[in-house]
Amino acid sequence: MGLKRLVTRNSTAKNEEIKIVNQPPSVKFYSLLDVVKTERIIEEVEKGNLVFLNIGRISAFPERKRDFLKTLKDRSSELHATLKMVSEETVMVAPHSVPIEIRSLSPLNISKKNRNDSD
């Protein structure tokens, strides 16, 4: 993960006032067509990127979907990444560097929060 300088809005900031902060992770979206290799996805997770996978097209083939998810789960466990179904057709793979608030989100929690905000 790269580093990024955070400069306060004060244009007269001195060098000692400039802070180094971690760059937030990128978010990658992939749509899976058929049997896919997990290496590309794992490489993104190793870089610290949050990955969302649309597995709708392989859902028609339950054995392929099962094998793919099993392989992905095994590889993500090695990296201590979170693998979560966030909808019927979407899988989230979040590296351990992603904040717990993001890794623990679920569609149910999001919809409840939106309903509470509208009151």
Phi and psi restraints in degrees (range 20) as a CNS / XPLOR table:
assign (resid 1 and name C) (resid 2 and name N)
       (resid 2 and name CA) (resid 2 and name C) 1.0 -80.9 20.0 2
assign (resid 2 and name N) (resid 2 and name CA)
       (resid 2 and name C) (resid 3 and name N) 1.0 170.0 20.0 2
assign (resid 2 and name C) (resid 3 and name N)
       (resid 3 and name CA) (resid 3 and name C) 1.0 -109.6 20.0 2
assign (resid 3 and name N) (resid 3 and name CA)
       (resid 3 and name C) (resid 4 and name N) 1.0 150.1 20.0 2
assign (resid 3 and name C) (resid 4 and name N)
       (resid 4 and name CA) (resid 4 and name C) 1.0 -133.0 20.0 2
assign (resid 4 and name N) (resid 4 and name CA)
       (resid 4 and name C) (resid 5 and name N) 1.0 142.1 20.0 2
assign (resid 4 and name C) (resid 5 and name N)
       (resid 5 and name CA) (resid 5 and name C) 1.0 -86.1 20.0 2
assign (resid 5 and name N) (resid 5 and name CA)
       (resid 5 and name C) (resid 6 and name N) 1.0 136.1 20.0 2
assign (resid 5 and name C) (resid 6 and name N)
       (resid 6 and name CA) (resid 6 and name C) 1.0 -108.8 20.0 2
assign (resid 6 and name N) (resid 6 and name CA)
       (resid 6 and name C) (resid 7 and name N) 1.0 114.6 20.0 2
assign (resid 6 and name C) (resid 7 and name N)
       (resid 7 and name CA) (resid 7 and name C) 1.0 -109.2 20.0 2
assign (resid 7 and name N) (resid 7 and name CA)
       (resid 7 and name C) (resid 8 and name N) 1.0 131.6 20.0 2
assign (resid 7 and name C) (resid 8 and name N)
       (resid 8 and name CA) (resid 8 and name C) 1.0 -66.3 20.0 2
assign (resid 8 and name N) (resid 8 and name CA)
       (resid 8 and name C) (resid 9 and name N) 1.0 162.7 20.0 2
assign (resid 8 and name C) (resid 9 and name N)
       (resid 9 and name CA) (resid 9 and name C) 1.0 -66.6 20.0 2
assign (resid 9 and name N) (resid 9 and name CA)
       (resid 9 and name C) (resid 10 and name N) 1.0 -18.4 20.0 2
assign (resid 9 and name C) (resid 10 and name N)
       (resid 10 and name CA) (resid 10 and name C) 1.0 -68.1 20.0 2
assign (resid 10 and name N) (resid 10 and name CA)
       (resid 10 and name C) (resid 11 and name N) 1.0 115.5 20.0 2
assign (resid 10 and name C) (resid 11 and name N)
       (resid 11 and name CA) (resid 11 and name C) 1.0 -70.2 20.0 2
assign (resid 11 and name N) (resid 11 and name CA)
       (resid 11 and name C) (resid 12 and name N) 1.0 -11.8 20.0 2
assign (resid 11 and name C) (resid 12 and name N)
       (resid 12 and name CA) (resid 12 and name C) 1.0 -96.0 20.0 2
assign (resid 12 and name N) (resid 12 and name CA)
       (resid 12 and name C) (resid 13 and name N) 1.0 24.3 20.0 2
assign (resid 12 and name C) (resid 13 and name N)
       (resid 13 and name CA) (resid 13 and name C) 1.0 -63.3 20.0 2
assign (resid 13 and name N) (resid 13 and name CA)
       (resid 13 and name C) (resid 14 and name N) 1.0 136.1 20.0 2
assign (resid 13 and name C) (resid 14 and name N)
       (resid 14 and name CA) (resid 14 and name C) 1.0 -91.2 20.0 2
assign (resid 14 and name N) (resid 14 and name CA)
       (resid 14 and name C) (resid 15 and name N) 1.0 161.8 20.0 2
assign (resid 14 and name C) (resid 15 and name N)
       (resid 15 and name CA) (resid 15 and name C) 1.0 -54.7 20.0 2
assign (resid 15 and name N) (resid 15 and name CA)
       (resid 15 and name C) (resid 16 and name N) 1.0 -38.7 20.0 2
assign (resid 15 and name C) (resid 16 and name N)
       (resid 16 and name CA) (resid 16 and name C) 1.0 -70.1 20.0 2
assign (resid 16 and name N) (resid 16 and name CA)
       (resid 16 and name C) (resid 17 and name N) 1.0 -15.0 20.0 2
assign (resid 16 and name C) (resid 17 and name N)
       (resid 17 and name CA) (resid 17 and name C) 1.0 -89.1 20.0 2
assign (resid 17 and name N) (resid 17 and name CA)
       (resid 17 and name C) (resid 18 and name N) 1.0 -8.4 20.0 2
assign (resid 17 and name C) (resid 18 and name N)
       (resid 18 and name CA) (resid 18 and name C) 1.0 -84.3 20.0 2
assign (resid 18 and name N) (resid 18 and name CA)
       (resid 18 and name C) (resid 19 and name N) 1.0 126.7 20.0 2
assign (resid 18 and name C) (resid 19 and name N)
       (resid 19 and name CA) (resid 19 and name C) 1.0 -104.6 20.0 2
assign (resid 19 and name N) (resid 19 and name CA)
       (resid 19 and name C) (resid 20 and name N) 1.0 147.6 20.0 2
assign (resid 19 and name C) (resid 20 and name N)
       (resid 20 and name CA) (resid 20 and name C) 1.0 -99.2 20.0 2
assign (resid 20 and name N) (resid 20 and name CA)
       (resid 20 and name C) (resid 21 and name N) 1.0 126.4 20.0 2
assign (resid 20 and name C) (resid 21 and name N)
       (resid 21 and name CA) (resid 21 and name C) 1.0 -125.7 20.0 2
assign (resid 21 and name N) (resid 21 and name CA)
       (resid 21 and name C) (resid 22 and name N) 1.0 155.5 20.0 2
assign (resid 21 and name C) (resid 22 and name N)
       (resid 22 and name CA) (resid 22 and name C) 1.0 -69.7 20.0 2
assign (resid 22 and name N) (resid 22 and name CA)
       (resid 22 and name C) (resid 23 and name N) 1.0 140.0 20.0 2
assign (resid 22 and name C) (resid 23 and name N)
       (resid 23 and name CA) (resid 23 and name C) 1.0 -74.9 20.0 2
assign (resid 23 and name N) (resid 23 and name CA)
       (resid 23 and name C) (resid 24 and name N) 1.0 134.2 20.0 2
assign (resid 23 and name C) (resid 24 and name N)
       (resid 24 and name CA) (resid 24 and name C) 1.0 -64.6 20.0 2
assign (resid 24 and name N) (resid 24 and name CA)
       (resid 24 and name C) (resid 25 and name N) 1.0 156.1 20.0 2
assign (resid 24 and name C) (resid 25 and name N)
       (resid 25 and name CA) (resid 25 and name C) 1.0 -70.0 20.0 2
assign (resid 25 and name N) (resid 25 and name CA)
       (resid 25 and name C) (resid 26 and name N) 1.0 152.8 20.0 2
assign (resid 25 and name C) (resid 26 and name N)
       (resid 26 and name CA) (resid 26 and name C) 1.0 -80.5 20.0 2
assign (resid 26 and name N) (resid 26 and name CA)
       (resid 26 and name C) (resid 27 and name N) 1.0 159.6 20.0 2
assign (resid 26 and name C) (resid 27 and name N)
       (resid 27 and name CA) (resid 27 and name C) 1.0 -115.5 20.0 2
assign (resid 27 and name N) (resid 27 and name CA)
       (resid 27 and name C) (resid 28 and name N) 1.0 126.0 20.0 2
assign (resid 27 and name C) (resid 28 and name N)
       (resid 28 and name CA) (resid 28 and name C) 1.0 -115.9 20.0 2
assign (resid 28 and name N) (resid 28 and name CA)
       (resid 28 and name C) (resid 29 and name N) 1.0 139.9 20.0 2
assign (resid 28 and name C) (resid 29 and name N)
       (resid 29 and name CA) (resid 29 and name C) 1.0 -119.4 20.0 2
assign (resid 29 and name N) (resid 29 and name CA)
       (resid 29 and name C) (resid 30 and name N) 1.0 130.8 20.0 2
assign (resid 29 and name C) (resid 30 and name N)
       (resid 30 and name CA) (resid 30 and name C) 1.0 -128.7 20.0 2
assign (resid 30 and name N) (resid 30 and name CA)
       (resid 30 and name C) (resid 31 and name N) 1.0 143.3 20.0 2
assign (resid 30 and name C) (resid 31 and name N)
       (resid 31 and name CA) (resid 31 and name C) 1.0 -113.2 20.0 2
assign (resid 31 and name N) (resid 31 and name CA)
       (resid 31 and name C) (resid 32 and name N) 1.0 122.8 20.0 2
assign (resid 31 and name C) (resid 32 and name N)
       (resid 32 and name CA) (resid 32 and name C) 1.0 -91.7 20.0 2
assign (resid 32 and name N) (resid 32 and name CA)
       (resid 32 and name C) (resid 33 and name N) 1.0 127.7 20.0 2
assign (resid 32 and name C) (resid 33 and name N)
       (resid 33 and name CA) (resid 33 and name C) 1.0 -87.5 20.0 2
assign (resid 33 and name N) (resid 33 and name CA)
       (resid 33 and name C) (resid 34 and name N) 1.0 -42.7 20.0 2
assign (resid 33 and name C) (resid 34 and name N)
       (resid 34 and name CA) (resid 34 and name C) 1.0 -156.2 20.0 2
assign (resid 34 and name N) (resid 34 and name CA)
       (resid 34 and name C) (resid 35 and name N) 1.0 -142.2 20.0 2
assign (resid 34 and name C) (resid 35 and name N)
       (resid 35 and name CA) (resid 35 and name C) 1.0 -68.2 20.0 2
assign (resid 35 and name N) (resid 35 and name CA)
       (resid 35 and name C) (resid 36 and name N) 1.0 124.4 20.0 2
assign (resid 35 and name C) (resid 36 and name N)
       (resid 36 and name CA) (resid 36 and name C) 1.0 -122.0 20.0 2
assign (resid 36 and name N) (resid 36 and name CA)
       (resid 36 and name C) (resid 37 and name N) 1.0 158.8 20.0 2
assign (resid 36 and name C) (resid 37 and name N)
       (resid 37 and name CA) (resid 37 and name C) 1.0 -87.1 20.0 2
assign (resid 37 and name N) (resid 37 and name CA)
       (resid 37 and name C) (resid 38 and name N) 1.0 138.4 20.0 2
assign (resid 37 and name C) (resid 38 and name N)
       (resid 38 and name CA) (resid 38 and name C) 1.0 -83.6 20.0 2
assign (resid 38 and name N) (resid 38 and name CA)
       (resid 38 and name C) (resid 39 and name N) 1.0 -9.2 20.0 2
assign (resid 38 and name C) (resid 39 and name N)
       (resid 39 and name CA) (resid 39 and name C) 1.0 -58.1 20.0 2
assign (resid 39 and name N) (resid 39 and name CA)
       (resid 39 and name C) (resid 40 and name N) 1.0 -43.6 20.0 2
assign (resid 39 and name C) (resid 40 and name N)
       (resid 40 and name CA) (resid 40 and name C) 1.0 -63.5 20.0 2
assign (resid 40 and name N) (resid 40 and name CA)
       (resid 40 and name C) (resid 41 and name N) 1.0 -40.3 20.0 2
assign (resid 40 and name C) (resid 41 and name N)
       (resid 41 and name CA) (resid 41 and name C) 1.0 -67.4 20.0 2
assign (resid 41 and name N) (resid 41 and name CA)
       (resid 41 and name C) (resid 42 and name N) 1.0 -44.9 20.0 2
assign (resid 41 and name C) (resid 42 and name N)
       (resid 42 and name CA) (resid 42 and name C) 1.0 -63.5 20.0 2
assign (resid 42 and name N) (resid 42 and name CA)
       (resid 42 and name C) (resid 43 and name N) 1.0 -37.5 20.0 2
assign (resid 42 and name C) (resid 43 and name N)
       (resid 43 and name CA) (resid 43 and name C) 1.0 -60.0 20.0 2
assign (resid 43 and name N) (resid 43 and name CA)
       (resid 43 and name C) (resid 44 and name N) 1.0 -40.9 20.0 2
assign (resid 43 and name C) (resid 44 and name N)
       (resid 44 and name CA) (resid 44 and name C) 1.0 -64.4 20.0 2
assign (resid 44 and name N) (resid 44 and name CA)
       (resid 44 and name C) (resid 45 and name N) 1.0 -40.8 20.0 2
assign (resid 44 and name C) (resid 45 and name N)
       (resid 45 and name CA) (resid 45 and name C) 1.0 -66.3 20.0 2
assign (resid 45 and name N) (resid 45 and name CA)
       (resid 45 and name C) (resid 46 and name N) 1.0 -40.5 20.0 2
assign (resid 45 and name C) (resid 46 and name N)
       (resid 46 and name CA) (resid 46 and name C) 1.0 -61.5 20.0 2
assign (resid 46 and name N) (resid 46 and name CA)
       (resid 46 and name C) (resid 47 and name N) 1.0 -31.9 20.0 2
assign (resid 46 and name C) (resid 47 and name N)
       (resid 47 and name CA) (resid 47 and name C) 1.0 -75.7 20.0 2
assign (resid 47 and name N) (resid 47 and name CA)
       (resid 47 and name C) (resid 48 and name N) 1.0 -8.0 20.0 2
assign (resid 47 and name C) (resid 48 and name N)
       (resid 48 and name CA) (resid 48 and name C) 1.0 93.5 20.0 2
assign (resid 48 and name N) (resid 48 and name CA)
       (resid 48 and name C) (resid 49 and name N) 1.0 14.3 20.0 2
assign (resid 48 and name C) (resid 49 and name N)
       (resid 49 and name CA) (resid 49 and name C) 1.0 -89.6 20.0 2
assign (resid 49 and name N) (resid 49 and name CA)
       (resid 49 and name C) (resid 50 and name N) 1.0 143.5 20.0 2
assign (resid 49 and name C) (resid 50 and name N)
       (resid 50 and name CA) (resid 50 and name C) 1.0 -83.5 20.0 2
assign (resid 50 and name N) (resid 50 and name CA)
       (resid 50 and name C) (resid 51 and name N) 1.0 128.3 20.0 2
assign (resid 50 and name C) (resid 51 and name N)
       (resid 51 and name CA) (resid 51 and name C) 1.0 -120.4 20.0 2
assign (resid 51 and name N) (resid 51 and name CA)
       (resid 51 and name C) (resid 52 and name N) 1.0 131.6 20.0 2
assign (resid 51 and name C) (resid 52 and name N)
       (resid 52 and name CA) (resid 52 and name C) 1.0 -113.6 20.0 2
assign (resid 52 and name N) (resid 52 and name CA)
       (resid 52 and name C) (resid 53 and name N) 1.0 131.9 20.0 2
assign (resid 52 and name C) (resid 53 and name N)
       (resid 53 and name CA) (resid 53 and name C) 1.0 -118.0 20.0 2
assign (resid 53 and name N) (resid 53 and name CA)
       (resid 53 and name C) (resid 54 and name N) 1.0 126.2 20.0 2
assign (resid 53 and name C) (resid 54 and name N)
       (resid 54 and name CA) (resid 54 and name C) 1.0 -90.7 20.0 2
assign (resid 54 and name N) (resid 54 and name CA)
       (resid 54 and name C) (resid 55 and name N) 1.0 109.9 20.0 2
assign (resid 54 and name C) (resid 55 and name N)
       (resid 55 and name CA) (resid 55 and name C) 1.0 -104.3 20.0 2
assign (resid 55 and name N) (resid 55 and name CA)
       (resid 55 and name C) (resid 56 and name N) 1.0 19.5 20.0 2
assign (resid 55 and name C) (resid 56 and name N)
       (resid 56 and name CA) (resid 56 and name C) 1.0 -56.8 20.0 2
assign (resid 56 and name N) (resid 56 and name CA)
       (resid 56 and name C) (resid 57 and name N) 1.0 -38.7 20.0 2
assign (resid 56 and name C) (resid 57 and name N)
       (resid 57 and name CA) (resid 57 and name C) 1.0 -74.2 20.0 2
assign (resid 57 and name N) (resid 57 and name CA)
       (resid 57 and name C) (resid 58 and name N) 1.0 -27.4 20.0 2
assign (resid 57 and name C) (resid 58 and name N)
       (resid 58 and name CA) (resid 58 and name C) 1.0 -91.3 20.0 2
assign (resid 58 and name N) (resid 58 and name CA)
       (resid 58 and name C) (resid 59 and name N) 1.0 -4.9 20.0 2
assign (resid 58 and name C) (resid 59 and name N)
       (resid 59 and name CA) (resid 59 and name C) 1.0 -64.8 20.0 2
assign (resid 59 and name N) (resid 59 and name CA)
       (resid 59 and name C) (resid 60 and name N) 1.0 -23.0 20.0 2
assign (resid 59 and name C) (resid 60 and name N)
       (resid 60 and name CA) (resid 60 and name C) 1.0 -70.1 20.0 2
assign (resid 60 and name N) (resid 60 and name CA)
       (resid 60 and name C) (resid 61 and name N) 1.0 -15.0 20.0 2
assign (resid 60 and name C) (resid 61 and name N)
       (resid 61 and name CA) (resid 61 and name C) 1.0 -118.9 20.0 2
assign (resid 61 and name N) (resid 61 and name CA)
       (resid 61 and name C) (resid 62 and name N) 1.0 85.6 20.0 2
assign (resid 61 and name C) (resid 62 and name N)
       (resid 62 and name CA) (resid 62 and name C) 1.0 -54.3 20.0 2
assign (resid 62 and name N) (resid 62 and name CA)
       (resid 62 and name C) (resid 63 and name N) 1.0 -38.1 20.0 2
assign (resid 62 and name C) (resid 63 and name N)
       (resid 63 and name CA) (resid 63 and name C) 1.0 -68.1 20.0 2
assign (resid 63 and name N) (resid 63 and name CA)
       (resid 63 and name C) (resid 64 and name N) 1.0 -37.5 20.0 2
assign (resid 63 and name C) (resid 64 and name N)
       (resid 64 and name CA) (resid 64 and name C) 1.0 -67.9 20.0 2
assign (resid 64 and name N) (resid 64 and name CA)
       (resid 64 and name C) (resid 65 and name N) 1.0 -42.0 20.0 2
assign (resid 64 and name C) (resid 65 and name N)
       (resid 65 and name CA) (resid 65 and name C) 1.0 -61.8 20.0 2
assign (resid 65 and name N) (resid 65 and name CA)
       (resid 65 and name C) (resid 66 and name N) 1.0 -46.7 20.0 2
assign (resid 65 and name C) (resid 66 and name N)
       (resid 66 and name CA) (resid 66 and name C) 1.0 -60.4 20.0 2
assign (resid 66 and name N) (resid 66 and name CA)
       (resid 66 and name C) (resid 67 and name N) 1.0 -47.0 20.0 2
assign (resid 66 and name C) (resid 67 and name N)
       (resid 67 and name CA) (resid 67 and name C) 1.0 -63.4 20.0 2
assign (resid 67 and name N) (resid 67 and name CA)
       (resid 67 and name C) (resid 68 and name N) 1.0 -42.6 20.0 2
assign (resid 67 and name C) (resid 68 and name N)
       (resid 68 and name CA) (resid 68 and name C) 1.0 -62.6 20.0 2
assign (resid 68 and name N) (resid 68 and name CA)
       (resid 68 and name C) (resid 69 and name N) 1.0 -47.8 20.0 2
assign (resid 68 and name C) (resid 69 and name N)
       (resid 69 and name CA) (resid 69 and name C) 1.0 -65.4 20.0 2
assign (resid 69 and name N) (resid 69 and name CA)
       (resid 69 and name C) (resid 70 and name N) 1.0 -36.2 20.0 2
assign (resid 69 and name C) (resid 70 and name N)
       (resid 70 and name CA) (resid 70 and name C) 1.0 -64.1 20.0 2
assign (resid 70 and name N) (resid 70 and name CA)
       (resid 70 and name C) (resid 71 and name N) 1.0 -46.0 20.0 2
assign (resid 70 and name C) (resid 71 and name N)
       (resid 71 and name CA) (resid 71 and name C) 1.0 -62.2 20.0 2
assign (resid 71 and name N) (resid 71 and name CA)
       (resid 71 and name C) (resid 72 and name N) 1.0 -44.1 20.0 2
assign (resid 71 and name C) (resid 72 and name N)
       (resid 72 and name CA) (resid 72 and name C) 1.0 -64.0 20.0 2
assign (resid 72 and name N) (resid 72 and name CA)
       (resid 72 and name C) (resid 73 and name N) 1.0 -40.1 20.0 2
assign (resid 72 and name C) (resid 73 and name N)
       (resid 73 and name CA) (resid 73 and name C) 1.0 -63.2 20.0 2
assign (resid 73 and name N) (resid 73 and name CA)
       (resid 73 and name C) (resid 74 and name N) 1.0 -44.5 20.0 2
assign (resid 73 and name C) (resid 74 and name N)
       (resid 74 and name CA) (resid 74 and name C) 1.0 -61.2 20.0 2
assign (resid 74 and name N) (resid 74 and name CA)
       (resid 74 and name C) (resid 75 and name N) 1.0 -45.9 20.0 2
assign (resid 74 and name C) (resid 75 and name N)
       (resid 75 and name CA) (resid 75 and name C) 1.0 -68.0 20.0 2
assign (resid 75 and name N) (resid 75 and name CA)
       (resid 75 and name C) (resid 76 and name N) 1.0 -39.4 20.0 2
assign (resid 75 and name C) (resid 76 and name N)
       (resid 76 and name CA) (resid 76 and name C) 1.0 -70.2 20.0 2
assign (resid 76 and name N) (resid 76 and name CA)
       (resid 76 and name C) (resid 77 and name N) 1.0 -29.9 20.0 2
assign (resid 76 and name C) (resid 77 and name N)
       (resid 77 and name CA) (resid 77 and name C) 1.0 -64.0 20.0 2
assign (resid 77 and name N) (resid 77 and name CA)
       (resid 77 and name C) (resid 78 and name N) 1.0 -38.8 20.0 2
assign (resid 77 and name C) (resid 78 and name N)
       (resid 78 and name CA) (resid 78 and name C) 1.0 -60.2 20.0 2
assign (resid 78 and name N) (resid 78 and name CA)
       (resid 78 and name C) (resid 79 and name N) 1.0 -33.0 20.0 2
assign (resid 78 and name C) (resid 79 and name N)
       (resid 79 and name CA) (resid 79 and name C) 1.0 -92.8 20.0 2
assign (resid 79 and name N) (resid 79 and name CA)
       (resid 79 and name C) (resid 80 and name N) 1.0 2.5 20.0 2
assign (resid 79 and name C) (resid 80 and name N)
       (resid 80 and name CA) (resid 80 and name C) 1.0 58.0 20.0 2
assign (resid 80 and name N) (resid 80 and name CA)
       (resid 80 and name C) (resid 81 and name N) 1.0 37.8 20.0 2
assign (resid 80 and name C) (resid 81 and name N)
       (resid 81 and name CA) (resid 81 and name C) 1.0 -95.9 20.0 2
assign (resid 81 and name N) (resid 81 and name CA)
       (resid 81 and name C) (resid 82 and name N) 1.0 155.3 20.0 2
assign (resid 81 and name C) (resid 82 and name N)
       (resid 82 and name CA) (resid 82 and name C) 1.0 -92.1 20.0 2
assign (resid 82 and name N) (resid 82 and name CA)
       (resid 82 and name C) (resid 83 and name N) 1.0 127.7 20.0 2
assign (resid 82 and name C) (resid 83 and name N)
       (resid 83 and name CA) (resid 83 and name C) 1.0 -115.4 20.0 2
assign (resid 83 and name N) (resid 83 and name CA)
       (resid 83 and name C) (resid 84 and name N) 1.0 121.2 20.0 2
assign (resid 83 and name C) (resid 84 and name N)
       (resid 84 and name CA) (resid 84 and name C) 1.0 -144.3 20.0 2
assign (resid 84 and name N) (resid 84 and name CA)
       (resid 84 and name C) (resid 85 and name N) 1.0 137.7 20.0 2
assign (resid 84 and name C) (resid 85 and name N)
       (resid 85 and name CA) (resid 85 and name C) 1.0 -80.1 20.0 2
assign (resid 85 and name N) (resid 85 and name CA)
       (resid 85 and name C) (resid 86 and name N) 1.0 117.0 20.0 2
assign (resid 85 and name C) (resid 86 and name N)
       (resid 86 and name CA) (resid 86 and name C) 1.0 -99.3 20.0 2
assign (resid 86 and name N) (resid 86 and name CA)
       (resid 86 and name C) (resid 87 and name N) 1.0 -11.2 20.0 2
assign (resid 86 and name C) (resid 87 and name N)
       (resid 87 and name CA) (resid 87 and name C) 1.0 -158.7 20.0 2
assign (resid 87 and name N) (resid 87 and name CA)
       (resid 87 and name C) (resid 88 and name N) 1.0 -178.4 20.0 2
assign (resid 87 and name C) (resid 88 and name N)
       (resid 88 and name CA) (resid 88 and name C) 1.0 -63.1 20.0 2
assign (resid 88 and name N) (resid 88 and name CA)
       (resid 88 and name C) (resid 89 and name N) 1.0 -27.4 20.0 2
assign (resid 88 and name C) (resid 89 and name N)
       (resid 89 and name CA) (resid 89 and name C) 1.0 -120.7 20.0 2
assign (resid 89 and name N) (resid 89 and name CA)
       (resid 89 and name C) (resid 90 and name N) 1.0 7.2 20.0 2
assign (resid 89 and name C) (resid 90 and name N)
       (resid 90 and name CA) (resid 90 and name C) 1.0 -127.0 20.0 2
assign (resid 90 and name N) (resid 90 and name CA)
       (resid 90 and name C) (resid 91 and name N) 1.0 130.7 20.0 2
assign (resid 90 and name C) (resid 91 and name N)
       (resid 91 and name CA) (resid 91 and name C) 1.0 -114.1 20.0 2
assign (resid 91 and name N) (resid 91 and name CA)
       (resid 91 and name C) (resid 92 and name N) 1.0 136.2 20.0 2
assign (resid 91 and name C) (resid 92 and name N)
       (resid 92 and name CA) (resid 92 and name C) 1.0 -107.4 20.0 2
assign (resid 92 and name N) (resid 92 and name CA)
       (resid 92 and name C) (resid 93 and name N) 1.0 132.8 20.0 2
assign (resid 92 and name C) (resid 93 and name N)
       (resid 93 and name CA) (resid 93 and name C) 1.0 -119.3 20.0 2
assign (resid 93 and name N) (resid 93 and name CA)
       (resid 93 and name C) (resid 94 and name N) 1.0 113.7 20.0 2
assign (resid 93 and name C) (resid 94 and name N)
       (resid 94 and name CA) (resid 94 and name C) 1.0 -118.7 20.0 2
assign (resid 94 and name N) (resid 94 and name CA)
       (resid 94 and name C) (resid 95 and name N) 1.0 123.1 20.0 2
assign (resid 94 and name C) (resid 95 and name N)
       (resid 95 and name CA) (resid 95 and name C) 1.0 -66.8 20.0 2
assign (resid 95 and name N) (resid 95 and name CA)
       (resid 95 and name C) (resid 96 and name N) 1.0 161.7 20.0 2
assign (resid 95 and name C) (resid 96 and name N)
       (resid 96 and name CA) (resid 96 and name C) 1.0 -64.6 20.0 2
assign (resid 96 and name N) (resid 96 and name CA)
       (resid 96 and name C) (resid 97 and name N) 1.0 -16.0 20.0 2
assign (resid 96 and name C) (resid 97 and name N)
       (resid 97 and name CA) (resid 97 and name C) 1.0 -77.4 20.0 2
assign (resid 97 and name N) (resid 97 and name CA)
       (resid 97 and name C) (resid 98 and name N) 1.0 -14.0 20.0 2
assign (resid 97 and name C) (resid 98 and name N)
       (resid 98 and name CA) (resid 98 and name C) 1.0 -76.9 20.0 2
assign (resid 98 and name N) (resid 98 and name CA)
       (resid 98 and name C) (resid 99 and name N) 1.0 135.4 20.0 2
assign (resid 98 and name C) (resid 99 and name N)
       (resid 99 and name CA) (resid 99 and name C) 1.0 -54.7 20.0 2
assign (resid 99 and name N) (resid 99 and name CA)
       (resid 99 and name C) (resid 100 and name N) 1.0 145.4 20.0 2
assign (resid 99 and name C) (resid 100 and name N)
       (resid 100 and name CA) (resid 100 and name C) 1.0 -58.4 20.0 2
assign (resid 100 and name N) (resid 100 and name CA)
       (resid 100 and name C) (resid 101 and name N) 1.0 -30.6 20.0 2
assign (resid 100 and name C) (resid 101 and name N)
       (resid 101 and name CA) (resid 101 and name C) 1.0 -61.3 20.0 2
assign (resid 101 and name N) (resid 101 and name CA)
       (resid 101 and name C) (resid 102 and name N) 1.0 -35.1 20.0 2
assign (resid 101 and name C) (resid 102 and name N)
       (resid 102 and name CA) (resid 102 and name C) 1.0 -79.5 20.0 2
assign (resid 102 and name N) (resid 102 and name CA)
       (resid 102 and name C) (resid 103 and name N) 1.0 -44.3 20.0 2
assign (resid 102 and name C) (resid 103 and name N)
       (resid 103 and name CA) (resid 103 and name C) 1.0 -63.7 20.0 2
assign (resid 103 and name N) (resid 103 and name CA)
       (resid 103 and name C) (resid 104 and name N) 1.0 -27.5 20.0 2
assign (resid 103 and name C) (resid 104 and name N)
       (resid 104 and name CA) (resid 104 and name C) 1.0 -94.7 20.0 2
assign (resid 104 and name N) (resid 104 and name CA)
       (resid 104 and name C) (resid 105 and name N) 1.0 1.5 20.0 2
assign (resid 104 and name C) (resid 105 and name N)
       (resid 105 and name CA) (resid 105 and name C) 1.0 -65.9 20.0 2
assign (resid 105 and name N) (resid 105 and name CA)
       (resid 105 and name C) (resid 106 and name N) 1.0 143.8 20.0 2
assign (resid 105 and name C) (resid 106 and name N)
       (resid 106 and name CA) (resid 106 and name C) 1.0 -138.2 20.0 2
assign (resid 106 and name N) (resid 106 and name CA)
       (resid 106 and name C) (resid 107 and name N) 1.0 155.7 20.0 2
assign (resid 106 and name C) (resid 107 and name N)
       (resid 107 and name CA) (resid 107 and name C) 1.0 -56.2 20.0 2
assign (resid 107 and name N) (resid 107 and name CA)
       (resid 107 and name C) (resid 108 and name N) 1.0 -34.8 20.0 2
assign (resid 107 and name C) (resid 108 and name N)
       (resid 108 and name CA) (resid 108 and name C) 1.0 -65.0 20.0 2
assign (resid 108 and name N) (resid 108 and name CA)
       (resid 108 and name C) (resid 109 and name N) 1.0 -46.0 20.0 2
assign (resid 108 and name C) (resid 109 and name N)
       (resid 109 and name CA) (resid 109 and name C) 1.0 -63.2 20.0 2
assign (resid 109 and name N) (resid 109 and name CA)
       (resid 109 and name C) (resid 110 and name N) 1.0 -39.8 20.0 2
assign (resid 109 and name C) (resid 110 and name N)
       (resid 110 and name CA) (resid 110 and name C) 1.0 -65.5 20.0 2
assign (resid 110 and name N) (resid 110 and name CA)
       (resid 110 and name C) (resid 111 and name N) 1.0 -45.3 20.0 2
assign (resid 110 and name C) (resid 111 and name N)
       (resid 111 and name CA) (resid 111 and name C) 1.0 -67.7 20.0 2
assign (resid 111 and name N) (resid 111 and name CA)
       (resid 111 and name C) (resid 112 and name N) 1.0 -35.4 20.0 2
assign (resid 111 and name C) (resid 112 and name N)
       (resid 112 and name CA) (resid 112 and name C) 1.0 -64.7 20.0 2
assign (resid 112 and name N) (resid 112 and name CA)
       (resid 112 and name C) (resid 113 and name N) 1.0 -42.8 20.0 2
assign (resid 112 and name C) (resid 113 and name N)
       (resid 113 and name CA) (resid 113 and name C) 1.0 -62.9 20.0 2
assign (resid 113 and name N) (resid 113 and name CA)
       (resid 113 and name C) (resid 114 and name N) 1.0 -43.5 20.0 2
assign (resid 113 and name C) (resid 114 and name N)
       (resid 114 and name CA) (resid 114 and name C) 1.0 -63.2 20.0 2
assign (resid 114 and name N) (resid 114 and name CA)
       (resid 114 and name C) (resid 115 and name N) 1.0 -37.4 20.0 2
assign (resid 114 and name C) (resid 115 and name N)
       (resid 115 and name CA) (resid 115 and name C) 1.0 -67.6 20.0 2
assign (resid 115 and name N) (resid 115 and name CA)
       (resid 115 and name C) (resid 116 and name N) 1.0 -39.1 20.0 2
assign (resid 115 and name C) (resid 116 and name N)
       (resid 116 and name CA) (resid 116 and name C) 1.0 -68.6 20.0 2
assign (resid 116 and name N) (resid 116 and name CA)
       (resid 116 and name C) (resid 117 and name N) 1.0 -35.3 20.0 2
assign (resid 116 and name C) (resid 117 and name N)
       (resid 117 and name CA) (resid 117 and name C) 1.0 -68.2 20.0 2
assign (resid 117 and name N) (resid 117 and name CA)
       (resid 117 and name C) (resid 118 and name N) 1.0 -28.1 20.0 2
assign (resid 117 and name C) (resid 118 and name N)
       (resid 118 and name CA) (resid 118 and name C) 1.0 -81.1 20.0 2
assign (resid 118 and name N) (resid 118 and name CA)
       (resid 118 and name C) (resid 119 and name N) 1.0 -9.1 20.0 2
